[in-house]
Amino acid sequence: MMNRRTMFKTAGVLGLATIAGISALPLSAQEMMTTASGAFEGRSNHETTGSVKVIKEGDRTFVELGDDFMLDGGPDPRVAFGKDGVYDPETKLGALLSLTGKQRYALPPTMSSDKYNEVYIWCEVAGVPLGVASLN
């Protein structure tokens, strides 16, 4: 049974989630679709492992690193795309949030993942890849 206090708490959580751009309601399987996936391999003497997926949710696209993601370290790691072994600096999605675990990066509405076949963990300072995942 919902009383006034519960109703206001629920409304507040849903309102804050909506303001932050986060859906508080679960998405159906039809609204969320994996368009590509792969597994990281280390580069430049770094250990990078784990899965990655490109996900479409409604009209938004995300790069999602899996629960099993792990990077041994490196200065200023960034998440970006590349194609056929060539990193594209115009596709940076942001700084790596954590060296381990699941994390998501939103693509800008003007960027399409369709023309890329790799996800990079890129060291901005040294200008080298720390890990690359080929997408299938």
C-alpha positions as CSV (number, residue, x, y, z in Angstrom):
1,M,0.0,0.0,0.0
2,M,1.3,3.4,-0.9
3,N,1.0,6.2,1.5
4,R,1.9,9.9,1.0
5,R,5.4,9.5,2.2
6,T,6.1,6.5,0.0
7,M,4.5,8.3,-3.0
8,F,6.7,11.4,-2.5
9,K,9.9,9.3,-2.1
10,T,9.1,7.4,-5.3
11,A,8.2,10.6,-7.2
12,G,11.4,12.2,-6.0
13,V,13.6,9.3,-7.1
14,L,11.8,9.1,-10.5
15,G,12.1,12.9,-10.9
16,L,15.8,13.0,-10.1
17,A,16.4,10.1,-12.4
18,T,14.6,11.8,-15.2
19,I,16.4,15.1,-14.6
20,A,19.8,13.2,-14.7
21,G,18.7,11.6,-18.0
22,I,18.5,8.1,-16.5
23,S,15.5,6.0,-17.0
24,A,14.2,4.6,-13.7
25,L,12.0,2.2,-15.5
26,P,13.4,-1.1,-16.9
27,L,13.8,-1.3,-20.7
28,S,12.2,-4.1,-22.5
29,A,14.3,-6.5,-24.6
30,Q,13.0,-4.8,-27.7
31,E,14.3,-1.4,-26.7
32,M,17.9,-2.6,-25.9
33,M,19.9,-4.3,-28.6
34,T,23.5,-5.3,-28.8
35,T,24.8,-4.3,-32.3
36,A,28.4,-5.4,-31.9
37,S,30.7,-7.1,-29.4
38,G,34.3,-8.1,-28.8
39,A,37.0,-8.9,-26.4
40,F,40.0,-6.7,-25.4
41,E,43.6,-7.6,-26.1
42,G,46.5,-5.7,-24.5
43,R,48.7,-3.4,-26.5
44,S,51.9,-1.4,-25.8
45,N,53.1,-3.8,-23.0
46,H,49.8,-3.4,-21.1
47,E,47.4,-6.1,-20.0
48,T,43.8,-5.3,-21.1
49,T,41.2,-8.0,-20.9
50,G,37.4,-8.4,-20.9
51,S,34.4,-7.9,-23.0
52,V,32.9,-4.9,-24.7
53,K,29.5,-4.3,-26.4
54,V,28.0,-1.6,-28.5
55,I,24.4,-1.2,-27.4
56,K,21.4,0.7,-28.8
57,E,18.7,1.8,-26.4
58,G,16.0,3.6,-28.2
59,D,17.7,6.4,-30.1
60,R,20.9,6.3,-28.0
61,T,24.1,4.3,-28.5
62,F,26.5,3.2,-25.8
63,V,29.9,1.4,-25.5
64,E,29.6,-0.9,-22.5
65,L,32.7,-2.5,-21.0
66,G,31.8,-5.8,-19.3
67,D,32.0,-6.9,-15.7
68,D,35.1,-8.8,-16.7
69,F,36.9,-5.7,-18.0
70,M,40.4,-5.0,-16.6
71,L,43.3,-2.7,-17.5
72,D,46.6,-2.9,-15.6
73,G,47.0,0.9,-15.6
74,G,48.4,3.7,-17.7
75,P,48.3,7.5,-17.7
76,D,45.1,9.2,-19.0
77,P,43.3,6.2,-20.6
78,R,40.4,7.1,-23.0
79,V,37.7,5.1,-24.7
80,A,37.4,5.5,-28.4
81,F,36.8,3.8,-31.8
82,G,39.1,2.8,-34.6
83,K,38.9,0.9,-37.8
84,D,41.2,-1.8,-39.2
85,G,44.0,-1.1,-36.8
86,V,43.8,2.7,-37.0
87,Y,42.7,4.7,-34.0
88,D,40.3,7.7,-34.7
89,P,41.0,10.6,-32.3
90,E,37.7,12.2,-33.3
91,T,35.8,9.4,-31.6
92,K,36.9,9.8,-27.9
93,L,34.0,9.0,-25.7
94,G,35.7,10.1,-22.4
95,A,38.2,9.1,-19.8
96,L,38.1,5.6,-18.5
97,L,36.0,5.6,-15.4
98,S,37.6,2.6,-13.7
99,L,40.5,0.2,-14.3
100,T,38.0,-2.7,-13.7
101,G,34.4,-3.6,-14.1
102,K,31.3,-2.7,-16.0
103,Q,31.0,0.9,-17.3
104,R,29.2,2.7,-20.0
105,Y,30.1,5.5,-22.4
106,A,27.4,7.3,-24.5
107,L,28.1,8.2,-28.1
108,P,27.2,11.7,-29.1
109,P,24.0,11.8,-31.2
110,T,26.0,12.9,-34.2
111,M,28.4,9.9,-34.1
112,S,27.6,6.5,-35.6
113,S,29.4,3.4,-34.5
114,D,28.6,1.7,-37.8
115,K,31.8,2.8,-39.6
116,Y,34.1,1.4,-36.9
117,N,35.2,-2.2,-36.2
118,E,37.3,-1.7,-33.0
119,V,37.0,-0.2,-29.6
120,Y,40.3,1.3,-28.2
121,I,41.5,2.0,-24.7
122,W,43.9,4.8,-25.7
123,C,46.7,6.5,-23.7
124,E,46.2,10.1,-24.4
125,V,49.6,11.1,-22.9
126,A,51.8,8.6,-24.8
127,G,49.6,8.4,-27.9
128,V,49.5,4.6,-27.9
129,P,46.8,2.0,-27.5
130,L,46.6,0.2,-24.2
131,G,44.0,-2.3,-25.4
132,V,42.0,-3.0,-28.6
133,A,38.8,-5.0,-29.0
134,S,37.8,-6.1,-32.5
135,L,34.0,-5.8,-32.9
136,N,31.9,-8.6,-34.5
